[in-house]
Structure formats: C-alpha cells, structure tokens
C-alpha cells in the first residue's frame, strides 16, 4: 500500500513539474511575440521604417558620377519619403507628391494603391535601406542625413543652384576663365529636349546657349549642341555636336 501511494505521489509531482515546464516554455515563446508587437507602429509597419528617406540617386549617384540625365526619370515623384505611424506617408518628387494612402503588405512592406504603377516598397533590416520596385525597375532609399539638402526636392531654383555649385566647382577653372553658367537641364519640364546632361551658358552677347557636359576623371568637357524644332509640339530637340572646350581640375 505504501509503495502504491509513493508511486501516486511521484506521478503527481512529475505532472506538476511538467505543467510548470510547459508554462515556462509557453512564456518563453510568447515573450518574443510580445516584444515584436511593441516594435510595430500603429499602421502595422515596423518602427524601423519610421523617419525620412531619400532616393540614393539624388544625393549619391549624381554627385559621384557628376551626371543628372541618367536619373531624371526618377526625379518626378519618388525622391523623398517621410514615414510615421500614420496610414499615409509624405512622398515628394520634382513634379508630384503629397500625402499618400498606403496599403500594408507586411511589417516591412507597403504599396500605393492609388498610383497606377502600384510601386512596392520593402525595408531591408540587413542594409537599413528601402527598395522600391516598379515592375523590373528598382529604386533605393536611404535615411536622410543631417548634411543632406532635402530642400532641393521640388524646388527648381534651389535644385539648379545646388547642382551647378556641386558640379562646376572653381578648381576646374584655375587656368581658364569660368563660363557664366545660368541654367542646367533638370527634368522639371514635361517634355525632354535633351537626351544628355546639358548646361546653359551666357555668351558675350548676353544670349544663353546650351552645351553638353561630360566629366572624365579630372577633366570637364563642354560640347556644342545643335537642335531641330519638333513639328508637332514646337519645342526644340537637341543633339551633341563638336567639343567646345576642355577644363582640367587643379589639384
């Protein structure tokens, strides 16, 4: 009888221990879920997406390559994102932008249903970047840095002044007179007169003339241009002509 009671007591203790272990295991599994939930914003996105984001073509690719034309197509409506816990985000470009409703795909991804091309934005925790996919095209956004001049987005005058100052620095014109640069092709217009990087320079008669520019290492080359008038719409279509001048950067 004593042995029987001892067996019953042992089974009871084992049962209690098992239940306690299950409870501890359950708590340990539940805690990560609870912690993950606290990392979500009110709109369902990870709080890691919170903040200001800039398209890397605008202040990275352009300044490294000293070119604008290859990325002008991206400058219209997807240069800047401002993400909070709201169901809308602020998107800015050189021609379009404003508060835009978002549809959450998962904690790291969202889209704009009201945009015809339905872009998908996905955050990468490994790189801390947001990748926008439109069909087979990808655009990359990084966090805005304190030194980034985001005021150039959507402001044609500020945009032009910024890039003229960044590209055509005085160290290219130590040996030759610096031309009077008055404008730069930026893509703000609805038509595209240029298929290359172009800058407007005022000549001795005070007339503006457009030139193609190319940076090759430490050398800036300016090319004459020719144009024809589009018969249907009336605007000018430019082509690159002969080399006008070459400026070597003074180190």
C-alpha positions as CSV (number, residue, x, y, z in Angstrom):
1,X,0.0,0.0,0.0
2,X,2.8,2.4,0.9
3,X,4.6,1.6,-2.3
4,X,1.3,2.3,-4.2
5,X,0.9,5.7,-2.5
6,X,4.5,6.5,-3.2
7,X,4.0,5.8,-6.9
8,X,0.9,8.1,-7.0
9,X,2.8,10.9,-5.2
10,X,5.7,10.6,-7.7
11,X,3.3,10.8,-10.7
12,X,1.6,13.8,-9.2
13,X,4.9,15.6,-8.7
14,X,6.0,14.8,-12.2
15,X,2.7,16.0,-13.6
16,X,3.1,19.3,-11.7
17,X,6.7,19.7,-12.9
18,X,5.6,19.0,-16.5
19,X,2.9,21.6,-16.3
20,X,5.3,24.1,-14.8
21,X,7.8,23.4,-17.6
22,X,5.1,23.8,-20.2
23,X,4.1,27.1,-18.6
24,X,7.7,28.4,-18.6
25,X,8.1,27.2,-22.2
26,X,4.9,28.9,-23.2
27,X,6.0,32.1,-21.6
28,X,9.4,32.0,-23.3
29,X,7.6,31.5,-26.7
30,X,5.1,34.3,-26.0
31,X,7.7,36.9,-24.9
32,X,9.3,37.3,-28.3
33,X,5.9,37.8,-29.9
34,X,5.1,40.4,-27.3
35,X,8.4,42.1,-27.9
36,X,7.9,42.0,-31.7
37,X,4.5,43.6,-31.3
38,X,6.0,46.5,-29.5
39,X,8.2,47.2,-32.5
40,X,5.2,47.7,-34.7
41,X,3.8,51.2,-35.4
42,X,0.1,52.0,-35.3
43,X,-0.2,51.4,-39.0
44,X,1.3,47.9,-38.8
45,X,4.8,48.8,-40.2
46,X,8.0,48.1,-38.3
47,X,9.1,51.1,-36.3
48,X,12.5,50.8,-38.2
49,X,10.8,52.4,-41.2
50,X,10.0,55.5,-39.2
51,X,11.8,58.5,-40.4
52,X,12.9,60.4,-43.5
53,X,14.2,58.6,-46.6
54,X,15.9,60.0,-49.7
55,X,16.4,58.3,-53.1
56,X,20.1,57.4,-53.4
57,X,20.2,58.7,-57.0
58,X,19.6,62.3,-55.9
59,X,22.4,63.0,-53.5
60,X,24.7,60.0,-54.0
61,X,24.7,58.8,-57.6
62,X,24.6,62.3,-59.1
63,X,27.5,63.6,-57.0
64,X,29.7,60.6,-57.6
65,X,29.1,60.4,-61.3
66,X,28.6,64.2,-61.8
67,X,25.6,63.4,-64.0
68,X,21.9,64.1,-63.8
69,X,20.4,62.8,-67.0
70,X,20.6,59.0,-66.2
71,X,18.3,59.6,-63.2
72,X,16.0,62.3,-64.3
73,X,13.1,59.8,-64.8
74,X,13.3,59.0,-61.0
75,X,13.2,62.7,-60.0
76,X,9.5,63.2,-60.6
77,X,7.5,61.6,-57.8
78,X,9.8,59.3,-55.7
79,X,12.7,61.2,-54.3
80,X,11.7,61.6,-50.7
81,X,9.6,59.6,-48.2
82,X,8.5,60.6,-44.7
83,X,7.1,57.6,-42.8
84,X,5.4,57.8,-39.4
85,X,2.8,55.7,-37.7
86,X,0.0,57.2,-39.8
87,X,-1.9,55.4,-42.6
88,X,-0.4,57.9,-45.0
89,X,3.1,58.9,-45.8
90,X,4.6,62.0,-47.4
91,X,6.2,61.4,-50.8
92,X,7.9,64.2,-52.7
93,X,9.4,64.5,-56.2
94,X,10.3,67.3,-58.5
95,X,6.8,67.4,-60.1
96,X,4.5,65.3,-57.9
97,X,4.0,64.5,-54.3
98,X,1.9,64.9,-51.1
99,X,0.2,62.7,-48.5
100,X,-0.4,59.3,-50.0
101,X,-2.5,56.4,-48.6
102,X,-0.6,53.2,-48.1
103,X,-1.6,49.6,-48.1
104,X,0.4,47.4,-45.7
105,X,1.7,44.2,-47.3
106,X,3.6,43.0,-44.2
107,X,5.6,44.6,-41.3
108,X,8.4,45.7,-43.7
109,X,6.5,46.3,-47.0
110,X,3.8,48.6,-48.3
111,X,2.4,49.9,-51.6
112,X,0.3,52.8,-53.0
113,X,-3.0,51.6,-54.5
114,X,-3.8,55.0,-55.8
115,X,-0.7,55.0,-58.0
116,X,-1.3,53.4,-61.4
117,X,2.0,51.6,-61.4
118,X,1.5,50.2,-57.8
119,X,5.0,50.6,-56.5
120,X,6.1,48.2,-53.7
121,X,8.4,49.5,-51.0
122,X,10.3,46.9,-48.9
123,X,12.6,47.6,-46.0
124,X,15.8,45.5,-45.6
125,X,16.8,45.2,-42.0
126,X,20.2,43.9,-43.1
127,X,21.1,47.0,-45.1
128,X,18.8,49.6,-43.5
129,X,17.5,50.6,-46.9
130,X,14.1,50.7,-48.5
131,X,13.9,49.2,-52.0
132,X,11.1,50.4,-54.3
133,X,10.1,48.0,-57.1
134,X,8.0,49.1,-60.1
135,X,7.9,46.2,-62.5
136,X,11.5,45.3,-63.2
137,X,12.8,48.7,-62.0
138,X,14.3,49.2,-58.6
139,X,14.9,52.5,-56.7
140,X,16.8,52.6,-53.4
141,X,16.1,54.9,-50.5
142,X,18.5,55.5,-47.6
143,X,17.9,57.5,-44.4
144,X,18.2,61.3,-44.6
145,X,21.5,62.5,-43.1
146,X,21.8,65.8,-41.2
147,X,24.0,67.2,-44.0
148,X,21.6,66.3,-46.8
149,X,20.0,69.3,-48.5
150,X,16.4,68.0,-49.0
151,X,15.1,71.4,-49.7
152,X,16.2,70.9,-53.3
153,X,13.3,68.4,-53.9
154,X,10.6,70.1,-55.9
155,X,12.2,73.5,-55.9
156,X,13.6,74.1,-59.4
157,X,15.7,77.2,-58.5
158,X,17.3,75.6,-55.4
159,X,17.8,72.3,-57.3
160,X,19.7,74.1,-60.1
161,X,21.8,76.2,-57.8
162,X,22.8,73.2,-55.7
163,X,23.9,71.0,-58.7
164,X,25.6,73.9,-60.6
165,X,27.6,74.5,-57.4
166,X,28.4,70.8,-56.9
167,X,29.5,70.1,-60.5
168,X,31.2,73.2,-61.8
169,X,33.5,74.0,-58.9
170,X,36.1,76.7,-59.2
171,X,39.0,74.2,-59.2
172,X,38.2,73.4,-62.8
173,X,38.7,77.0,-63.9
174,X,42.1,78.0,-62.4
175,X,43.8,78.1,-65.8
176,X,40.8,79.3,-67.9
177,X,38.1,81.8,-67.4
178,X,35.0,80.2,-65.9
179,X,32.0,80.5,-68.2
180,X,28.8,82.2,-66.9
181,X,26.6,79.3,-66.1
182,X,22.9,80.3,-65.8
183,X,20.9,77.1,-66.1
184,X,21.0,73.4,-66.0
185,X,18.8,70.7,-67.5
186,X,16.9,69.2,-64.6
187,X,13.9,67.4,-65.9
188,X,11.2,69.6,-64.4
189,X,9.6,70.2,-67.7
190,X,7.0,67.8,-69.1
191,X,9.0,67.4,-72.4
192,X,12.6,66.3,-72.8
193,X,14.6,68.5,-75.2
194,X,17.8,66.7,-74.1
195,X,19.0,63.1,-74.0
196,X,22.2,64.1,-72.3
197,X,23.5,66.3,-69.5
198,X,23.1,70.0,-70.6
199,X,24.0,73.3,-69.2
200,X,23.1,76.8,-70.3
201,X,26.0,79.4,-70.6
202,X,25.6,83.1,-71.3
203,X,27.8,84.2,-74.3
204,X,29.5,87.6,-74.8
205,X,26.3,89.0,-76.4
206,X,24.3,88.0,-73.3
207,X,22.5,85.2,-75.0
208,X,22.0,81.8,-73.4
209,X,23.4,78.8,-75.3
210,X,23.1,75.2,-74.3
211,X,26.1,72.9,-74.1
212,X,26.5,69.2,-73.3
213,X,28.8,68.4,-70.4
214,X,30.9,65.3,-69.6
215,X,33.2,64.7,-66.7
216,X,36.1,62.3,-67.5
217,X,38.2,61.8,-64.4
218,X,39.6,65.2,-63.5
219,X,38.6,66.7,-66.9
220,X,35.4,68.6,-67.7
221,X,34.4,68.7,-71.4
222,X,31.8,71.1,-72.9
223,X,30.3,70.3,-76.3
224,X,28.4,72.5,-78.7
225,X,24.9,71.4,-79.4
226,X,22.6,71.6,-82.5
227,X,18.8,71.5,-82.5
228,X,15.8,71.0,-84.6
229,X,12.2,72.1,-83.9
230,X,9.6,69.4,-83.2
231,X,7.0,69.9,-85.9
232,X,4.1,68.6,-83.8
233,X,4.7,70.3,-80.5
234,X,7.1,73.1,-81.4
235,X,9.8,72.6,-78.8
236,X,13.5,72.2,-79.6
237,X,15.2,68.8,-79.7
238,X,19.0,69.0,-79.1
239,X,21.9,66.8,-80.2
240,X,25.5,66.8,-79.1
241,X,27.9,68.5,-81.5
242,X,31.6,69.2,-81.5
243,X,33.9,69.7,-78.5
244,X,33.9,73.4,-77.4
245,X,36.3,73.4,-74.5
246,X,38.2,71.2,-72.0
247,X,38.9,72.2,-68.4
248,X,41.3,70.2,-66.2
249,X,40.8,70.2,-62.4
250,X,43.5,71.9,-60.5
251,X,44.6,69.6,-57.6
